[in-house]
């Protein structure tokens, strides 16, 4: 969760239903935020991009991308410094050495390039 966007990796039997529920959440939160800030009708949530996981490598690169996002955007220097991330729990569960191994084997590189760039 970042100030202007978030990434979510979820397992679901019904992607269409999950997107519908996220749409409801986005509608309620944007309505409340716009009411609080006195800007009715402003678009708060701009898009939802869904990507099916295609392989184990894709899964781990996605995990790395999500955890590295606050670093990539310059909010923190290390994954574990961002308070709204699952990175700390992830590292605690699998261990630092395993997390580093996964980072090296499945680097994020240009994964998701342009997805969350405000200029794109």
C-alpha positions as CSV (number, residue, x, y, z in Angstrom):
1,X,0.0,0.0,0.0
2,X,1.5,3.3,-1.1
3,X,0.1,6.8,-0.9
4,X,-1.2,6.8,-4.4
5,X,-1.7,3.1,-5.3
6,X,-1.5,-0.5,-4.1
7,X,-0.6,-3.9,-5.4
8,X,-2.4,-7.0,-4.3
9,X,-1.6,-10.7,-5.0
10,X,-4.6,-12.8,-4.3
11,X,-5.8,-16.3,-5.0
12,X,-9.4,-16.4,-6.1
13,X,-11.7,-18.9,-7.7
14,X,-13.6,-16.0,-9.4
15,X,-11.5,-13.1,-10.7
16,X,-14.5,-11.4,-12.1
17,X,-16.2,-11.4,-8.7
18,X,-13.1,-10.2,-6.9
19,X,-12.8,-7.3,-9.3
20,X,-16.5,-6.5,-8.7
21,X,-15.9,-6.4,-5.0
22,X,-12.8,-4.2,-5.3
23,X,-14.9,-1.9,-7.5
24,X,-17.4,-1.6,-4.6
25,X,-14.6,-0.9,-2.2
26,X,-13.1,1.7,-4.5
27,X,-16.5,3.4,-5.0
28,X,-17.1,3.6,-1.2
29,X,-13.7,4.9,-0.4
30,X,-13.6,7.4,-3.2
31,X,-17.0,8.7,-2.2
32,X,-15.9,9.2,1.4
33,X,-12.5,10.8,0.5
34,X,-14.2,13.2,-2.0
35,X,-16.8,14.1,0.6
36,X,-14.1,14.7,3.3
37,X,-12.0,16.9,0.9
38,X,-14.9,18.7,-0.7
39,X,-14.3,17.5,-4.3
40,X,-17.3,15.5,-5.4
41,X,-17.0,13.5,-8.5
42,X,-13.2,13.4,-8.5
43,X,-11.7,10.2,-9.9
44,X,-9.7,8.5,-7.1
45,X,-9.2,5.0,-8.4
46,X,-8.1,5.1,-12.1
47,X,-7.8,1.4,-13.1
48,X,-7.5,-2.2,-12.0
49,X,-5.0,-4.3,-13.9
50,X,-5.3,-8.0,-13.4
51,X,-2.6,-10.5,-14.3
52,X,-2.9,-14.2,-14.0
53,X,0.1,-15.9,-12.6
54,X,1.6,-18.0,-15.4
55,X,4.5,-19.9,-13.6
56,X,6.4,-20.3,-10.3
57,X,8.9,-17.7,-11.6
58,X,6.1,-15.3,-12.4
59,X,4.8,-15.8,-8.9
60,X,8.1,-15.0,-7.2
61,X,8.9,-12.1,-9.5
62,X,5.5,-10.7,-8.5
63,X,6.2,-11.1,-4.8
64,X,9.5,-9.3,-5.4
65,X,7.9,-6.5,-7.4
66,X,5.2,-5.9,-4.7
67,X,7.7,-5.9,-1.9
68,X,10.2,-3.7,-3.7
69,X,7.6,-1.1,-4.8
70,X,8.1,1.3,-1.9
71,X,11.9,1.2,-2.6
72,X,11.4,1.6,-6.3
73,X,9.2,4.8,-5.7
74,X,11.8,6.2,-3.2
75,X,9.7,6.0,0.0
76,X,12.2,3.8,1.8
77,X,15.6,2.2,1.3
78,X,14.7,-1.3,2.4
79,X,11.5,-3.4,2.0
80,X,11.1,-3.8,5.8
81,X,11.2,0.0,6.3
82,X,7.7,0.4,4.7
83,X,5.0,0.0,7.4
84,X,2.2,-0.9,5.0
85,X,3.8,-4.0,3.4
86,X,3.8,-7.7,3.9
87,X,7.6,-7.8,3.3
88,X,8.5,-8.1,7.0
89,X,6.1,-11.0,7.5
90,X,7.4,-12.6,4.3
91,X,11.0,-12.4,5.5
92,X,10.1,-13.6,9.0
93,X,8.2,-16.6,7.5
94,X,10.8,-17.8,5.0
95,X,14.0,-16.3,6.4
96,X,16.3,-13.6,5.2
97,X,18.6,-15.9,3.3
98,X,15.7,-17.5,1.4
99,X,14.2,-14.1,0.6
100,X,17.6,-13.0,-0.8
101,X,17.8,-16.2,-2.8
102,X,14.4,-15.6,-4.3
103,X,15.3,-11.9,-5.1
104,X,18.4,-13.0,-7.0
105,X,16.7,-15.9,-8.8
106,X,13.5,-14.0,-9.7
107,X,14.4,-10.3,-9.9
108,X,11.7,-7.7,-10.5
109,X,13.8,-5.9,-13.2
110,X,11.4,-4.1,-15.5
111,X,8.4,-6.2,-14.2
112,X,5.3,-4.0,-14.3
113,X,7.1,-1.1,-16.0
114,X,4.5,1.7,-16.6
115,X,1.8,0.1,-14.5
116,X,2.0,2.5,-11.6
117,X,3.9,5.5,-13.1
118,X,1.8,8.6,-12.9
119,X,3.5,9.9,-16.1
120,X,2.6,6.8,-18.1
